[in-house]
Amino acid sequence: MECTDCGRPGRPEALPDGLCRPCRAAHSSGGQPSAGPTEIAAVKAHMANLRDLLKPV
């Protein structure tokens, strides 16, 4: 599974309400997520690559 906000991968029990800890803290406190835009982009690219590997040939 992955965070619905930033796309970070995680175990289902680590993503209550579909959010990872930094995103959950940002939403509850109204602040910015602790992950920078480059880190978020890197995670999204990594997840896209993993999804491509799971596609049947």
Beta strands, then each sheet from edge to edge (+ up, - down):
end
